[in-house]
Amino acid sequence: MVLESMHDEVEATLASVRKTHRDVGKALKKAYGYAVFPSVGRASAVLGAAHGRGEVFEQGERVGIATLSQVTAGVQVGGQTFSELVLFNSKEALYRFKRGRIAFSANASVALMKAGACAVSNYEKDVVTRAFSHGGMQLELALGFQRFTYRSLEEEKLREQTSQADEGTNGKRRAA
């Protein structure tokens, strides 16, 4: 159920981004693969943190689930939500992502974000990220680290089934 809900959010995010940023459709077609994080929440007050979950696609087919985690430290305050699109322009770049070999460092920035704003970064060879703001206010002069984890769809489905089975067992124990 969680996977289906996330997939609906990913599809809605892709449709919205394609509509407002026409170049994204071309970039998606050209990319070997991509990851879509429909909603990443970020908050900071000296220390900052961001987190979001999304889906990974290889040659247009959904192949897995990814988690984005970010930690920053410095002069910073505020919060924002955004969607993030990570484009892998080669098979090797997607493979590095799946193996956990892609992590990005954050830079200094000052932002008063409004819905629809977009930022583009080329962090490493054959990998481009695009962030699309949903809104918020963020002031920062910070350094940090953004990390991704990946699970195949099969692993994630098994994890979800195990979690549901555990909840059912715990519910029966409480009722007894």
HELIX and SHEET records of a PDB file:
HELIX    1   1 VAL A    2  THR A   20  1                                  19    
HELIX    2   2 ASP A   23  LYS A   30  1                                   8    
HELIX    3   3 LYS A   91  LYS A   98  1                                   8    
HELIX    4   4 LEU A  153  ALA A  175  1                                  23    
SHEET    1   A 4 GLY A  33  GLU A  58  0                                        
SHEET    2   A 4 GLU A  61  PHE A  88 -1                                        
SHEET    3   A 4 VAL A 127  SER A 152 -1                                        
SHEET    4   A 4 ALA A 103  ALA A 106 -1                                        
SHEET    1   B 4 GLY A  33  GLU A  58  0                                        
SHEET    2   B 4 GLU A  61  PHE A  88 -1                                        
SHEET    3   B 4 VAL A 127  SER A 152 -1                                        
SHEET    4   B 4 SER A 109  MET A 113 -1                                        
SHEET    1   C 4 GLY A  33  GLU A  58  0                                        
SHEET    2   C 4 GLU A  61  PHE A  88 -1                                        
SHEET    3   C 4 VAL A 127  SER A 152 -1                                        
SHEET    4   C 4 CYS A 118  GLU A 124 -1                                        
END                                                                             
